[in-house]
Amino acid sequence: MAAGPAGLADSRNLNNTQYMRPRHNRSTTVSRPVAPEVPAQRPMEKPVDFILNLSGPKTATIAGTFNDWDIQKTPLRKDANGSWKTTLWLPPGRYEYRFVIDGAQWFSDPGAKESVPNQYGTTNSIVIV
Protein backbone atom coordinates (compact mmCIF):
# COMPACT_ATOMS: atom_id res chain seq x y z
CA MET A 1 0.00 0.00 0.00
CA ALA A 2 1.11 3.52 -0.65
CA ALA A 3 1.86 5.64 2.38
CA GLY A 4 0.34 9.12 2.68
CA PRO A 5 1.36 12.01 4.94
CA ALA A 6 2.54 11.02 8.40
CA GLY A 7 2.98 7.39 7.35
CA LEU A 8 -0.77 6.63 7.20
CA ALA A 9 -1.93 4.23 4.54
CA ASP A 10 -3.72 5.80 1.62
CA SER A 11 -7.07 4.03 1.51
CA ARG A 12 -8.51 5.97 -1.40
CA ASN A 13 -7.32 3.45 -4.02
CA LEU A 14 -8.24 0.35 -2.01
CA ASN A 15 -11.98 0.55 -2.62
CA ASN A 16 -11.76 1.93 -6.16
CA THR A 17 -9.86 -0.97 -7.69
CA GLN A 18 -10.73 -1.20 -11.35
CA TYR A 19 -10.26 -4.23 -13.52
CA MET A 20 -9.71 -4.12 -17.23
CA ARG A 21 -12.74 -5.25 -19.13
CA PRO A 22 -12.74 -6.39 -22.73
CA ARG A 23 -14.02 -3.77 -25.14
CA HIS A 24 -15.67 -6.25 -27.49
CA ASN A 25 -17.02 -9.72 -27.26
CA ARG A 26 -15.81 -10.55 -30.76
CA SER A 27 -12.47 -9.90 -32.38
CA THR A 28 -12.44 -7.13 -34.94
CA THR A 29 -9.30 -8.50 -36.58
CA VAL A 30 -9.91 -10.20 -39.89
CA SER A 31 -8.54 -13.72 -39.66
CA ARG A 32 -6.71 -15.14 -42.62
CA PRO A 33 -7.24 -18.72 -43.67
CA VAL A 34 -4.34 -21.00 -42.96
CA ALA A 35 -3.41 -23.63 -45.51
CA PRO A 36 -3.58 -27.14 -44.11
CA GLU A 37 -0.23 -28.80 -43.57
CA VAL A 38 0.48 -31.28 -46.32
CA PRO A 39 3.45 -33.59 -45.92
CA ALA A 40 6.07 -32.96 -48.59
CA GLN A 41 5.75 -35.35 -51.47
CA ARG A 42 9.10 -37.10 -51.51
CA PRO A 43 9.92 -40.14 -53.56
CA MET A 44 10.38 -43.26 -51.51
CA GLU A 45 14.03 -44.03 -51.05
CA LYS A 46 15.08 -47.65 -51.23
CA PRO A 47 18.17 -49.37 -49.86
CA VAL A 48 20.67 -50.39 -52.52
CA ASP A 49 23.57 -52.69 -51.62
CA PHE A 50 26.87 -52.21 -53.40
CA ILE A 51 29.28 -55.14 -53.03
CA LEU A 52 32.79 -55.45 -54.40
CA ASN A 53 34.36 -58.90 -54.14
CA LEU A 54 37.99 -57.97 -54.53
CA SER A 55 40.79 -58.98 -52.20
CA GLY A 56 43.87 -56.89 -51.72
CA PRO A 57 42.73 -53.24 -51.58
CA LYS A 58 43.42 -51.25 -48.44
CA THR A 59 40.46 -48.93 -49.07
CA ALA A 60 37.44 -48.90 -51.36
CA THR A 61 34.87 -46.20 -52.04
CA ILE A 62 32.08 -45.70 -54.51
CA ALA A 63 31.56 -42.63 -56.66
CA GLY A 64 28.66 -41.91 -58.95
CA THR A 65 25.86 -39.63 -60.00
CA PHE A 66 24.22 -40.13 -56.57
CA ASN A 67 27.14 -38.40 -54.77
CA ASP A 68 28.46 -36.04 -57.48
CA TRP A 69 31.32 -38.43 -58.26
CA ASP A 70 33.00 -37.60 -54.95
CA ILE A 71 35.55 -40.38 -54.30
CA GLN A 72 35.72 -39.61 -50.56
CA LYS A 73 32.03 -39.26 -49.80
CA THR A 74 30.95 -42.93 -49.71
CA PRO A 75 33.44 -45.40 -48.27
CA LEU A 76 32.85 -49.16 -48.36
CA ARG A 77 33.45 -51.38 -45.33
CA LYS A 78 35.35 -54.62 -45.47
CA ASP A 79 33.36 -57.54 -44.06
CA ALA A 80 34.59 -60.76 -42.43
CA ASN A 81 34.66 -62.52 -45.84
CA GLY A 82 36.95 -59.89 -47.37
CA SER A 83 34.22 -58.27 -49.51
CA TRP A 84 33.71 -54.52 -49.58
CA LYS A 85 30.12 -53.34 -48.93
CA THR A 86 27.93 -50.32 -48.42
CA THR A 87 24.20 -49.63 -48.51
CA LEU A 88 22.83 -46.37 -49.91
CA TRP A 89 19.25 -45.12 -49.65
CA LEU A 90 18.38 -43.83 -53.11
CA PRO A 91 15.19 -42.41 -54.62
CA PRO A 92 13.91 -44.12 -57.77
CA GLY A 93 16.04 -43.40 -60.79
CA ARG A 94 18.97 -44.51 -62.93
CA TYR A 95 22.45 -44.01 -61.53
CA GLU A 96 25.96 -44.40 -62.96
CA TYR A 97 28.81 -45.35 -60.64
CA ARG A 98 32.29 -46.86 -60.28
CA PHE A 99 34.31 -48.21 -57.39
CA VAL A 100 37.56 -46.45 -56.43
CA ILE A 101 40.30 -48.69 -55.06
CA ASP A 102 42.98 -47.27 -52.74
CA GLY A 103 41.97 -43.71 -53.67
CA ALA A 104 43.27 -43.88 -57.22
CA GLN A 105 42.19 -46.89 -59.30
CA TRP A 106 38.70 -46.66 -60.83
CA PHE A 107 37.01 -50.02 -61.15
CA SER A 108 33.71 -50.94 -62.85
CA ASP A 109 31.34 -53.19 -60.92
CA PRO A 110 31.71 -56.72 -62.32
CA GLY A 111 28.32 -57.58 -60.83
CA ALA A 112 26.42 -54.74 -62.53
CA LYS A 113 23.63 -55.78 -64.91
CA GLU A 114 24.22 -52.77 -67.15
CA SER A 115 27.06 -50.45 -68.08
CA VAL A 116 27.62 -47.52 -70.43
CA PRO A 117 30.77 -46.13 -72.06
CA ASN A 118 32.20 -43.03 -70.38
CA GLN A 119 34.38 -40.20 -71.68
CA TYR A 120 37.57 -41.86 -70.38
CA GLY A 121 37.34 -44.90 -72.66
CA THR A 122 36.08 -47.24 -69.93
CA THR A 123 32.58 -48.00 -68.68
CA ASN A 124 30.38 -46.76 -65.86
CA SER A 125 28.22 -49.32 -64.08
CA ILE A 126 24.46 -48.70 -63.97
CA VAL A 127 22.00 -49.32 -61.15
CA ILE A 128 18.28 -48.70 -61.53
CA VAL A 129 16.24 -48.13 -58.38
C-alpha positions in Angstrom: 0.0 0.0 0.0 1.1 3.5 -0.6 1.9 5.6 2.4 0.3 9.1 2.7 1.4 12.0 4.9 2.5 11.0 8.4 3.0 7.4 7.3 -0.8 6.6 7.2 -1.9 4.2 4.5 -3.7 5.8 1.6 -7.1 4.0 1.5 -8.5 6.0 -1.4 -7.3 3.4 -4.0 -8.2 0.4 -2.0 -12.0 0.5 -2.6 -11.8 1.9 -6.2 -9.9 -1.0 -7.7 -10.7 -1.2 -11.3 -10.3 -4.2 -13.5 -9.7 -4.1 -17.2 -12.7 -5.3 -19.1 -12.7 -6.4 -22.7 -14.0 -3.8 -25.1 -15.7 -6.3 -27.5 -17.0 -9.7 -27.3 -15.8 -10.6 -30.8 -12.5 -9.9 -32.4 -12.4 -7.1 -34.9 -9.3 -8.5 -36.6 -9.9 -10.2 -39.9 -8.5 -13.7 -39.7 -6.7 -15.1 -42.6 -7.2 -18.7 -43.7 -4.3 -21.0 -43.0 -3.4 -23.6 -45.5 -3.6 -27.1 -44.1 -0.2 -28.8 -43.6 0.5 -31.3 -46.3 3.5 -33.6 -45.9 6.1 -33.0 -48.6 5.8 -35.3 -51.5 9.1 -37.1 -51.5 9.9 -40.1 -53.6 10.4 -43.3 -51.5 14.0 -44.0 -51.1 15.1 -47.6 -51.2 18.2 -49.4 -49.9 20.7 -50.4 -52.5 23.6 -52.7 -51.6 26.9 -52.2 -53.4 29.3 -55.1 -53.0 32.8 -55.4 -54.4 34.4 -58.9 -54.1 38.0 -58.0 -54.5 40.8 -59.0 -52.2 43.9 -56.9 -51.7 42.7 -53.2 -51.6 43.4 -51.3 -48.4 40.5 -48.9 -49.1 37.4 -48.9 -51.4 34.9 -46.2 -52.0 32.1 -45.7 -54.5 31.6 -42.6 -56.7 28.7 -41.9 -58.9 25.9 -39.6 -60.0 24.2 -40.1 -56.6 27.1 -38.4 -54.8 28.5 -36.0 -57.5 31.3 -38.4 -58.3 33.0 -37.6 -55.0 35.5 -40.4 -54.3 35.7 -39.6 -50.6 32.0 -39.3 -49.8 30.9 -42.9 -49.7 33.4 -45.4 -48.3 32.8 -49.2 -48.4 33.4 -51.4 -45.3 35.4 -54.6 -45.5 33.4 -57.5 -44.1 34.6 -60.8 -42.4 34.7 -62.5 -45.8 36.9 -59.9 -47.4 34.2 -58.3 -49.5 33.7 -54.5 -49.6 30.1 -53.3 -48.9 27.9 -50.3 -48.4 24.2 -49.6 -48.5 22.8 -46.4 -49.9 19.2 -45.1 -49.7 18.4 -43.8 -53.1 15.2 -42.4 -54.6 13.9 -44.1 -57.8 16.0 -43.4 -60.8 19.0 -44.5 -62.9 22.4 -44.0 -61.5 26.0 -44.4 -63.0 28.8 -45.4 -60.6 32.3 -46.9 -60.3 34.3 -48.2 -57.4 37.6 -46.5 -56.4 40.3 -48.7 -55.1 43.0 -47.3 -52.7 42.0 -43.7 -53.7 43.3 -43.9 -57.2 42.2 -46.9 -59.3 38.7 -46.7 -60.8 37.0 -50.0 -61.1 33.7 -50.9 -62.8 31.3 -53.2 -60.9 31.7 -56.7 -62.3 28.3 -57.6 -60.8 26.4 -54.7 -62.5 23.6 -55.8 -64.9 24.2 -52.8 -67.2 27.1 -50.4 -68.1 27.6 -47.5 -70.4 30.8 -46.1 -72.1 32.2 -43.0 -70.4 34.4 -40.2 -71.7 37.6 -41.9 -70.4 37.3 -44.9 -72.7 36.1 -47.2 -69.9 32.6 -48.0 -68.7 30.4 -46.8 -65.9 28.2 -49.3 -64.1 24.5 -48.7 -64.0 22.0 -49.3 -61.2 18.3 -48.7 -61.5 16.2 -48.1 -58.4 
